[in-house]
Amino acid sequence: MKKIQILGTGCPKCKKLAENTETAAKALSIECAIEKVTDINEIMKFGVMITPALAVDGKVKVVGKVPSPEEIQKLLA
């Protein structure tokens, strides 16, 4: 099972990234746990300075932008 983390403080972009990620995961029918990381200290542990960011299995894949569900699918596949 993949562990997907949305790194962000809860701004509209962070919420949109979470929504797009859920859409992408459902489209691929993959087993995953989506976690929202809102604690700034936890986000900084990933080395992320600009939110939103997307991490898959502990590796940061996207920083500072909201990719489309299709782009996220490519990262998850």
Secondary structure, DSSP 8 states (H G I E B T S, - for coil): -EEEEEESSS-HHHHHHHHHHHHHHHHHT--EEEEEE--HHHHHHTT--SS-EEEETTEEEEESS---HHHHHHHH-
